Each structure stands twice: as structure tokens, then as C-alpha cells.
Amino acid sequence: MAEINLDKIYASFLLALEESHDSESLSDLQKEYLGKNSVISEERKNISNLSDLDKKKFGKTIKDISEKINRDIENKKIAIKRDTYENKENSENVDISIDWLENTGTKEHVISSVMSEVAQIFSSIGYTVAHGPEAETSWHNFDALNTPVWHPARYESDTLYIDKKLDNLLRTQTSTVQVRHMQENKPPIYIVSPGRVYRSDQLDSTHSPVFHQIEGLAVDDAITFTDLKGTLEFFVKEFFGSNVKTKFIPHFFPFTEPSAEVLVSWKDGDWLEILGCGMVDPNVFENVGFKKGTQGFAFGVGVERLAMLRHNIDHIKNFYDNDLRFLRQF
């Protein structure tokens, strides 16, 4: 009979505990259920009137329920204290510099987004992505790519060298990745190499000493300029839209022969240059150990250039200023 009463007492205590929201009410609750005049204290006094077997059994029940009530009250005190400090922090310690709750997760920078998109376009037609070091040797950056010692690109005024002998530098193009890939792989090769490059340029609306490129290389049997043209026309239409027209005009690059620039027709009717390309010069294939008669093509495009055209961005420095007003647009 006593155990049933204690079960009811504990159930009543739990209901009262839910309604207690401060330290004062919890203290009153503890006195009510465990104090000198509480029902449990009265039940404890009656233990002496029980048989030895019942004393042991009922005594343990009294002890267990008293411990449960004390434990529940202490846990509720901790919860109330935690909620009090959290509410105090939220109401009084406001960080006016950052709205932490405005956005969750992360977003790609527009440059990363464009690089990923270009890589995906070429991946859809069988190209793989290759990477290489940003600090390079002059051999990989110039000599292997058929760039003569007198070429202006090798001048210290144009290139950021990292030693006095001019043997090492910060790469000026991701074509270095193509060289390294050909040294380690045999045809057929279909790769694109996105990454950061460096040149000793003064910052203006379209130039920066640090920018990003994606270069491509295809080496296979009987590849021709027609394959190059078809590949780049596919890329342009995938990136800018099916209505954009392309035009190839002759140009010169040390590492390709013949070489060309690719222009696209723009909204105002002008033709804008977007990338350079050409058939890989035989000297490049010889430098990486490929057999005579190997054929292939290469191309390179500036990532910032693509992003500026697509989004009508008027100055390249906008990509690097970390201005949230600019970055949130993409």
C-alpha cells in the first residue's frame, strides 16, 4: 500500500517540477516533497513499525525516490541556469559586425564557380583535370614550351622569378601542367589544367599580377585543326549560349604552330577575343620525349576574362576585394 502511495507522490512531484521555472520555486518544491513535514518524511518515520523484511524493502524504496527527486531538482536547476545565461547572451551581447544567422553553409567564389563550370564542360567530352605546382622551373615554363631565351615573356619585367639565376619562377601559365603530364603519360591525352598564375603586370581594369587560367591539351592520332575548332566552338556555345558565334584569326604563340585567337560575337556586335589556341609545335613534343609525327592541339583561356564577359564586370579587382556586396551577386 505504501509503495503505491509513493508512486503517486512521485508522479505528483513531476507535474509540479514542470511548472517550476526558477530557483525559489525549486527550493519550495524540495521542502514540500523532502522536508521535515513532507509525506515522504512521514513515511520514513513509519518504517520502524514494519517487519524486518518490509523495513529493508520499503527503506530502499524511500531512499530511491528521495534520490530521484533530489536528482531531478538538481538537473532542473542546471537547465534553468543554462537557459538564463543563453537568454542573457542573446539579449545583451549582440555582435553588430556580423549577422551570423543570415546565411548558412558556404558558397563558391565566382572565380571558382567559373573554373568548375569550364572543367565540367570539357569533362563532358572526355577531358580529365590535371594540376601542377605554382612554383615552377624555367625549363617547364619556357624551354619545354619552345619559348626562346630572347622572348619578352622571359624578361624580369614580365615574370616573377624566385631566385637570382632565373632558374625558378612563379608560373606564368598553366601550360607547365601540360608539360609535366606529357612527361609522365603517353598519348592519347585529353586534359584541362585550371589554376592560379602570376605575371609582373600592373593592376588595371583587365590585368592583375595574380589571375587564373584554364589550359587544355589534346594529343591523339590524326588530330587536326578542324578538331580544335570544333572543340572550342562547342565550349563557347556551352558557356555563353548557342547563339554566340565564333571567329578564328591568325596569331603567334611559341608553343603552337599554326596559332590562332578565338573571338566571340557580343551583344553590341563587336568581336571580343577570349582565348588563344593552336596545334602543338613539334619542338614541344620532342622536348617531352614524344615520337616524331605526334599531333595535338592546345588552348588557354583566362577565367577572370570569361567571368567579366558573362557577368558584365568592369574591373578585375572586384574579384579580389572580398566585398560582400559584389560577391553576393553570384
C-alpha positions in Angstrom: 0.0 0.0 0.0 2.9 2.3 0.9 4.6 1.7 -2.4 1.5 2.7 -4.4 1.3 6.0 -2.4 5.0 6.7 -3.2 4.4 6.2 -6.9 1.6 8.7 -6.8 3.7 11.1 -4.8 6.5 10.9 -7.4 4.1 11.4 -10.3 2.7 14.5 -8.5 6.2 15.8 -8.0 7.0 15.5 -11.7 3.9 17.6 -12.6 4.9 20.2 -10.1 8.5 20.2 -11.4 7.3 21.1 -14.9 5.7 24.2 -13.5 8.8 25.3 -11.7 10.9 27.8 -13.6 13.2 29.5 -11.0 15.4 28.6 -8.1 12.9 29.8 -5.5 10.1 27.5 -6.7 12.5 24.6 -6.8 13.5 25.2 -3.2 9.9 25.2 -2.2 9.3 22.0 -4.2 12.2 20.3 -2.4 10.8 21.3 1.0 7.4 20.1 0.0 8.5 16.6 -1.0 11.6 16.0 1.1 11.4 18.5 4.0 10.6 17.6 7.7 6.9 17.9 7.2 6.7 16.2 3.8 4.8 13.0 3.1 8.0 11.1 2.3 9.5 12.1 5.7 6.3 10.9 7.4 6.5 7.6 5.5 10.2 7.3 6.6 9.1 7.6 10.3 6.7 4.7 9.8 9.4 2.3 8.7 10.1 1.3 12.4 6.5 -0.1 12.6 7.2 -2.6 9.8 8.6 -6.1 9.9 12.3 -6.7 9.3 11.6 -7.8 5.7 9.4 -4.8 5.0 11.8 -2.4 6.7 14.5 -3.4 4.3 12.3 -3.3 1.2 10.4 -0.1 2.0 13.5 1.6 3.3 15.2 1.1 -0.1 12.1 2.4 -1.9 12.1 5.6 0.3 15.8 6.1 -0.4 15.4 5.6 -4.1 12.6 8.0 -4.5 14.3 10.6 -2.4 17.4 10.4 -4.5 15.3 10.6 -7.7 13.6 13.7 -6.5 16.9 15.4 -5.5 18.5 14.4 -8.8 15.5 15.8 -10.8 15.6 19.0 -8.9 19.4 19.5 -9.5 19.0 18.8 -13.2 16.2 21.3 -13.4 18.4 23.9 -11.6 21.2 23.3 -14.2 18.7 23.7 -17.1 17.2 26.9 -15.7 20.7 28.4 -15.2 21.8 27.4 -18.8 18.6 29.0 -20.2 19.1 32.1 -18.1 22.6 32.7 -19.5 21.7 31.9 -23.0 18.8 34.4 -22.9 21.1 36.9 -21.3 23.7 36.4 -24.0 21.2 36.7 -26.8 19.6 39.8 -25.4 22.7 41.7 -24.2 25.8 40.6 -26.2 24.8 41.4 -29.7 27.6 41.3 -32.4 26.7 44.2 -34.6 29.5 43.4 -37.1 28.3 40.1 -38.5 24.8 38.6 -38.8 25.7 35.0 -38.1 22.3 33.7 -38.8 21.7 35.4 -42.2 23.3 32.6 -44.3 24.2 29.1 -43.5 26.7 26.9 -45.3 29.2 28.1 -47.8 29.2 29.4 -51.4 31.7 29.2 -54.2 33.6 32.3 -55.2 32.6 33.4 -58.7 36.1 32.5 -60.0 35.9 29.0 -58.5 32.4 28.6 -59.9 33.5 29.6 -63.5 36.6 27.3 -63.3 34.4 24.4 -62.2 31.9 25.0 -64.9 34.6 25.1 -67.7 36.2 22.0 -66.3 32.8 20.3 -66.3 32.1 21.3 -69.9 35.3 19.7 -71.1 34.8 16.7 -68.8 31.5 16.0 -70.6 33.5 15.3 -73.8 36.2 13.1 -72.2 38.8 15.5 -70.8 40.2 15.0 -67.3 41.5 17.7 -64.9 45.3 17.9 -64.2 47.1 20.0 -61.6 50.7 21.1 -61.1 52.9 23.3 -58.9 52.6 27.1 -58.9 56.4 27.5 -58.3 58.0 26.2 -61.4 61.3 25.8 -63.2 62.2 28.0 -66.2 62.5 24.8 -68.3 58.9 23.7 -67.7 57.6 27.3 -68.1 59.6 28.4 -71.1 62.2 26.0 -72.6 60.0 22.9 -72.9 57.3 25.1 -74.5 59.6 26.3 -77.2 60.0 29.8 -75.8 63.4 31.2 -76.9 65.7 32.9 -74.5 65.2 36.3 -76.2 61.4 36.2 -75.9 60.0 39.2 -73.9 57.9 36.9 -71.7 61.2 35.7 -70.1 62.3 39.3 -69.1 62.3 40.0 -65.4 60.0 42.9 -66.1 57.3 40.4 -67.1 58.0 37.3 -64.9 58.2 36.9 -61.2 61.5 34.9 -60.6 62.2 33.4 -57.2 66.0 33.1 -57.5 68.9 35.2 -58.8 69.8 32.7 -61.5 66.3 32.9 -63.0 66.0 29.2 -62.9 62.8 29.1 -60.9 59.7 31.3 -61.0 56.0 31.6 -60.2 54.4 30.0 -63.3 53.1 32.5 -65.9 50.7 29.9 -67.4 49.2 26.5 -66.6 50.9 25.1 -69.8 53.5 23.8 -67.4 51.0 21.2 -66.2 50.7 20.0 -69.8 54.5 19.5 -70.0 54.6 17.6 -66.7 51.6 15.5 -67.8 53.2 14.6 -71.1 56.4 13.6 -69.3 54.5 11.1 -67.3 51.9 9.9 -69.8 51.7 8.8 -73.4 49.0 9.6 -75.9 46.1 9.7 -76.1 45.9 12.7 -73.8 42.9 14.9 -73.2 43.4 17.2 -70.2 42.4 20.7 -68.9 44.6 22.3 -66.2 42.9 25.1 -64.2 44.9 27.1 -61.7 46.5 30.4 -60.5 49.2 32.1 -62.5 51.5 35.1 -61.9 52.9 37.8 -64.1 54.6 41.1 -63.3 51.6 43.2 -64.5 50.4 46.5 -63.2 46.8 46.3 -61.9 44.3 47.9 -64.2 40.8 47.1 -65.3 41.8 43.9 -67.2 45.2 43.0 -65.8 46.4 41.7 -62.4 49.7 40.2 -61.2 47.8 37.2 -60.0 45.0 35.7 -62.0 43.6 32.3 -63.1 43.8 30.2 -66.3 42.4 27.1 -67.7 44.5 25.5 -70.4 43.7 22.4 -72.5 45.7 19.8 -74.3 44.6 17.0 -76.7 47.1 14.6 -78.2 46.0 11.7 -80.3 46.3 10.1 -83.7 45.5 12.3 -86.7 44.2 15.2 -84.6 43.8 18.3 -86.9 43.0 22.0 -86.6 39.4 21.1 -87.5 39.2 19.1 -84.2 40.5 22.1 -82.4 38.0 24.4 -84.0 35.0 22.1 -83.3 36.1 21.6 -79.7 36.3 25.3 -78.9 33.1 26.1 -80.7 31.4 23.5 -78.6 32.9 25.1 -75.4 31.9 28.6 -76.4 28.3 27.7 -77.1 28.0 25.7 -73.9 29.4 28.5 -71.8 27.9 31.6 -73.5 24.9 30.2 -75.2 24.0 28.6 -78.5 23.5 31.9 -80.3 27.1 33.1 -79.8 29.2 33.0 -82.9 33.0 32.4 -83.0 35.8 33.6 -85.3 39.4 32.3 -85.5 42.1 34.8 -86.6 45.8 34.1 -87.1 48.2 34.8 -84.2 51.6 33.7 -82.8 52.5 31.6 -79.8 55.9 30.0 -79.4 54.4 26.6 -78.4 51.8 26.2 -81.2 52.0 26.4 -85.0 49.7 27.3 -86.6 48.2 29.5 -83.8 45.0 31.5 -83.5 42.9 33.7 -81.3 39.3 32.9 -80.8 36.8 35.8 -80.9 33.1 35.7 -80.0 30.4 38.0 -81.3 29.0 40.1 -78.4 25.8 41.9 -77.7 26.9 45.2 -79.3 28.0 43.5 -82.4 31.7 43.7 -81.6 34.1 40.8 -81.8 35.9 40.1 -78.4 39.0 37.9 -78.0 38.6 35.3 -75.3 41.4 32.7 -75.7 44.5 31.6 -77.6 45.0 28.2 -79.3 46.8 26.3 -81.9 48.4 23.0 -83.0 51.2 22.0 -80.6 54.6 22.8 -82.1 56.6 19.6 -82.9 59.5 21.0 -80.8 57.3 20.7 -77.7 56.6 17.1 -78.4 60.3 16.5 -78.9 61.1 18.2 -75.6 58.9 15.8 -73.6 60.1 12.7 -75.5 57.2 12.0 -77.8 57.9 10.3 -81.1 58.2 12.4 -84.3 54.9 13.0 -86.1 52.9 13.2 -82.9 49.9 15.6 -83.3 47.8 17.6 -80.9 46.3 20.9 -80.1 46.4 23.2 -77.1 44.4 26.3 -75.9 44.3 28.6 -72.9 41.7 31.0 -71.5 41.6 33.5 -68.7 39.0 32.6 -66.0 38.5 36.3 -65.0 38.1 37.2 -68.7 35.2 34.7 -69.0 33.5 35.8 -65.8 33.8 39.5 -66.7 32.2 38.9 -70.1 29.4 36.8 -68.7 28.5 39.0 -65.8 29.4 42.4 -67.3 32.1 43.1 -64.7 34.0 46.2 -65.4 37.2 45.8 -63.3 39.2 42.7 -62.5 40.0 43.9 -58.9 36.4 43.3 -58.0 37.2 39.6 -57.8 39.9 40.1 -55.1 38.5 42.9 -52.9 36.3 40.5 -50.8 33.5 43.0 -51.0 30.3 41.1 -49.9 28.2 43.5 -51.9 29.9 42.2 -55.1 30.3 38.5 -54.1 26.6 38.0 -53.0 25.5 38.7 -56.6 26.8 35.3 -57.8 
